[in-house]
Amino acid sequence: MSYVALRREEEKERRRAEMVDAAEALYAKVGWDAVTMDRVAKSARLSRALLYVYFRDKNDLLHAITERALHDLRERFIAAAAAHPKGIDKVEAIGRSYVQFQQEKPYRFDACARFHAHQAEGYPAEDACAAAGDAVMAVIVGTLREGQADGSIRQDIGDPMQVCVMLWAFTHGLIQIATNKTVEIARQGVAIPQLMDGSFAMLRYLLSGKSGT
């Protein structure tokens, strides 16, 4: 690739990133339902026509945000796991980092939830999001296998990928309940911090091998 072509490609990527930045900022401020292509263009100080050169529509923008969110989540999981020697501790740390991800970047958590809930519509970015999601899952599967190797996780838990999906479903649901049903939970006399601690303690109990306690 020539120097001029390289510069053009870099400029194109920079411009695209600015558009995604603007969309993310609006997402965080007003929620996805209130985001429009017009508002993103104005926020990025670009023409609406130019925005459509880069993104087919609002859903295309959501895929770009989701891909960014999933890369962020993977890095968080890797960092959380790296802070602990045993596999069982890595798994718990990953779960807690998922909770923290939602607390710190709720719009990114929401973007991931929307992506996983949608039906495939043939957007080119869907494959990139799927690949980013697979990379996130691979981190969890890796820690499960590490735990089995070091004895902190039971050998009879079954297929690590299936367990990974189960843990994801459990933790994702826990986060949504804790976020959306706070009043109802409090009415039952359950505090959110205790709910989280109890839930992760239960997961440890279910997964733990002889050296995982």
Residue pairs with C-beta under 8 A, 6 or more apart in sequence:
1 9
15 46
15 54
16 54
16 64
18 44
18 46
19 40
19 44
19 46
19 51
19 54
19 55
19 61
20 61
20 64
20 65
20 68
21 44
22 40
22 43
22 44
23 35
23 40
23 43
23 61
23 64
23 65
24 65
24 68
24 107
24 108
25 43
26 34
26 35
26 39
26 40
26 43
27 35
27 65
27 107
27 110
27 111
28 106
28 107
31 107
32 62
32 107
32 110
32 111
32 114
35 58
35 61
36 58
37 48
37 51
37 52
37 55
37 57
37 58
37 61
38 48
40 51
40 61
41 47
41 48
41 50
41 51
44 51
55 61
55 64
56 123
59 118
59 121
59 123
60 123
60 125
62 111
62 114
62 115
63 115
63 123
63 125
63 126
63 128
63 129
64 125
65 107
65 108
65 111
66 111
66 112
66 114
66 115
66 129
66 132
67 125
67 128
67 129
67 132
68 108
69 105
69 108
69 109
69 111
69 112
70 112
70 129
70 132
70 133
70 135
70 136
71 132
72 101
72 105
72 108
73 98
73 101
73 108
73 112
73 136
74 132
74 135
74 136
74 139
76 97
76 98
76 100
76 101
77 94
77 97
77 98
77 136
77 139
77 140
78 139
79 97
80 90
80 93
80 94
80 96
80 97
81 90
81 93
81 94
81 139
81 143
83 93
84 90
84 93
85 150
86 147
86 150
86 152
86 211
86 212
87 143
87 144
87 145
87 146
87 147
87 148
87 149
87 150
87 152
87 153
87 212
88 147
88 152
88 153
88 204
88 207
88 208
88 209
88 212
89 152
90 143
90 146
90 147
91 140
91 143
91 144
91 147
91 153
91 167
91 203
91 207
92 200
92 203
92 204
94 139
94 140
94 143
95 167
95 171
95 200
95 203
96 196
96 200
98 171
98 172
98 175
99 171
99 174
99 175
99 196
101 108
101 109
102 109
102 175
102 179
106 179
109 175
112 133
113 172
113 176
115 129
116 133
120 126
137 161
137 164
137 165
137 168
140 164
140 167
140 168
141 160
141 161
141 164
144 153
144 157
144 160
144 163
144 164
145 160
147 153
147 207
147 209
147 212
148 154
148 155
148 157
148 160
148 209
150 211
151 209
151 210
151 211
151 212
152 208
152 209
152 211
152 212
153 207
153 208
153 209
153 212
154 207
154 208
154 209
154 212
155 209
157 163
157 207
163 207
167 203
170 199
170 203
174 195
174 196
174 199
177 185
178 185
178 192
178 195
178 196
182 192
185 192
185 195
204 212
204 213
